[in-house]
Structure formats: structure tokens, C-alpha cells
Amino acid sequence: MSAIQLKQIHVNVQNKHILKGIDLTIEEGDFVTLLGPSGCGKTTLLRTIAGLQKLNEGTIVIAGKEVASGSMSFHMDPAKRGVSLVFQSYALWPHMTVFDNVAFGLQIRKLSKTEIRQRVMASLEKMRIPELAERYPGELSGGQQQRVAIARAIVTSPEILLLDEPLSNLDAKLRTEMRAELKRLHSELGTTIVYVTHDQHEAITMSTKVAVFFWGELVQVDTPRELYRHPKTLQVAEFMGSSDHKLNRVEGICRSSGNECYICTPLGDFRVAGEDGYPDRGVVMTLKPEDIVLHEKRMDGLIPVKVKDVLPSGAESLIRIDYGDVQLTARILGDPEFEPGRLLFAEFREDRINMYDKQTGRRLEPVIFHIKPAMEELHR
Ligand SMILES: Nc1ncnc2c1ncn2[C@@H]1O[C@H](COP(=O)(O)OP(=O)(O)OP(=O)(O)O)[C@@H](O)[C@H]1O
């Protein structure tokens, strides 16, 4: 049985159409991240699943039970949905100790004192903070407060945990640490997690599936690997590539030659399969900086490039290179001392290249990534 099924969800907030027909199925035990730029509707969707926001159209089914329906004007109380929500702002009670903050959800369920104590301490241990039980939130760091907020959310053993940008107030080091903690927690508890973030790296690191949003519409739902390697549209590719290093983007055109069709780009010509109805259309080729390998020695099949500059950032460097009028960025390990103007030889990882229809932004497939051998001469 699926943990959550969203069917054609439409939500208006203050007469603004925020969610526009969301269809999404989340399986039991999944860690699904809702990813998208600020304002695209991620939080609104999470609040709609939790029951804090009413929907206008569509249905939500949680663990086989319908909890909201636009057509029936049905809206189940948030407390009855079996979900627990952790907010970006922690929302801890400042006048209560950590123990009491975590115990709150159990006390209103009228459990015995012994059981409450045992469950609260187990939950604090899961978050590795049992020693903080008697402290007040004001005496804790941001990272510790976040752990308390998560301990409070898991103490009631919810089937589903909803997390709204829970790491955004933490510094970079703590964020990395908490990502690992959340991943561990997910595998230990087996709880279904729905996580909201606008951080691509965070989404790729933790999730079993990522749902990418733009302006209230879902554009791609995929495993992190598939999303990273094969973004379905140019918009998704550019959003995924914008987190740390700029995506290389090279324009080309599709041309027929006899029975074959080629995508001609300044970097070479790629033979296309299954796109014979495609001639003379504009194409955008994308390649990540890490998928360009730079060699110091000339070898067959490599493209000569000139170093523009080197941007070191500790363990790795970005090398900006020129090939004729085309400017590219390569990302390599280490801190090489390449002078501007130095000649290097670039190799493109062909299996990592994606091609998109320039007009519609849709990814072209299948494309056979076979560069014409004559390309170096052709494009000089
Ligand atoms: N209470 C509200 N009143 C008016 N507009 C709202 C309200 N809540 C959200 N919105 C609007 O709905 C849209 C989606 O907001 P939402 O918070 O869901 O986006 P988000 O993707 O989570 O963004 P962020 O990453 O910045 O939190 C935004 O344009 C926002 O301005």
C-alpha cells in the first residue's frame, strides 16, 4: 500500500492558484524530497498533506484512507492523519524543558508516566541528545534545538514524518552532520519521510526519490541518480546545475544527412536515433563541469582548449576553458597551476551529455552519443 497518494491537487491561497494539479504517489518507507525554487509551492503542499491547508480540488489518501477531498469538501483533522510535521523554525516551547517539549504529544494522549518517560528518553537517544533532557531551549545551540524538534516529532511513532526545510537555520558544518543523522534515522525507523528543501545537494544526498517543482507544477519525480544524470527538461537541468557549479550549455541544430540525423554543435556532431522528424530544430546540449576531463597531452579524439582562468576552492578547482567561441567550465580535483592561455586537451564524457529541444525544453531521447571523428577538423 502506498503511504501517500496525491491526485490532482489544486490549492488556492488568498485567491492565488498555488498548486496546479499535483499527482504524486509516495511509497511506504520512501524518503521523498520536494525540491524547487523559493515560492514554487513546496511548503503549501506539505501543509496540505498535514491538513494545515485545505485543498480546493483533488484527493489525498494516506495509508489507504482518504483524508481530504475537494469535490466532497472533506477535510480530516490534522491530528488524525498519522503524520508529524517539523517546521523550519523548530517551534519549541521556550518555558518547557527538552523533556517536557518532547513529552507534550504523549501527555495529551494520556499515557502513563512510566511509558512517557521511556518513550521520551528513547526518542532523545535516537537523536543522540539524552543528556539535554533537563535543559531549556534557550540553553541549546541551533543544531541541538533541531534535534529536539525531530525527537518531538518521532516520539509518537508517526507513520509519516513531514520536514519543512529543517536544516536551513544551521551552519554548513551542522547541516552536513544533520543530513547524515536524518539518513540514519530514516533507515533505523523505516518511517516514510517527506522533506522540503530548495537545496539540490541536500535533495540528492538524502532522498530515495526527488520531486521537482516549478510554479505549482511537478516537472519530474525520479531517483537522485536519474535526476542528476538525466534531467527531463532544460529548466530542471539548469536548476540542478545551479547549486554549486554552472552547467555547461552549448547550442546546436539538428540536421539530416541521407537517412541519418545529426545534432551539430560547435563541440562536434552527434548522431541521433529516433528523431527523424526533427530537422532544423534548435538544440541545447548540456554537460556538467565534472564531466569534462582535462589532459595535458594531445591524444586522438580529444579537443584542444585554452585555459581562461583557474578558480581554486580547496580540494577542487574550476577551470574555465575556451574552444573557439565556446566557453566551458571543467571541475577537477586538486589545485593545478595552469597559466591563462595554456593549451590543454578536453575529453567529454559522452554518456553524461544531455540534449534538449531548444523550443520546448524537453529532453531528446534516445540520442546516440557518437561524435563524428572529423569534428576537430570540422570546427577549427
Ligand atoms: N498565507 C499566504 N498568503 C498569501 N500568499 C501565500 C501564503 N502562503 C504562501 N503564499 C504564496 O504561495 C506561494 C508558494 O509558497 P510556499 O511557501 O508554498 O513556497 P515554497 O516553495 O515553500 O517557498 P520557500 O522555499 O521560499 O519556502 C508563494 O508565492 C507565496 O507567496
The ligand as an ORCA input file, in Angstrom:
! r2SCAN-3c Opt
* xyz 0 1
  N      -0.585     32.881      3.666
  C      -0.276     33.233      2.427
  N      -0.837     34.330      1.871
  C      -0.558     34.674      0.592
  N       0.266     34.010     -0.216
  C       0.856     32.937      0.285
  C       0.635     32.471      1.628
  N       1.362     31.361      1.838
  C       2.043     31.142      0.672
  N       1.740     32.068     -0.240
  C       2.271     32.161     -1.605
  O       2.220     30.876     -2.157
  C       3.357     30.628     -2.975
  C       4.001     29.334     -2.537
  O       4.515     29.487     -1.234
  P       5.266     28.312     -0.486
  O       5.673     28.802      0.861
  O       4.456     27.088     -0.567
  O       6.553     28.150     -1.413
  P       7.892     27.375     -1.141
  O       8.200     26.685     -2.421
  O       7.804     26.534      0.073
  O       8.903     28.561     -0.913
  P      10.142     28.716      0.122
  O      11.210     27.763     -0.341
  O      10.545     30.150     -0.089
  O       9.619     28.426      1.474
  C       4.258     31.846     -2.845
  O       4.081     32.648     -3.979
  C       3.742     32.538     -1.607
  O       3.940     33.908     -1.723
*
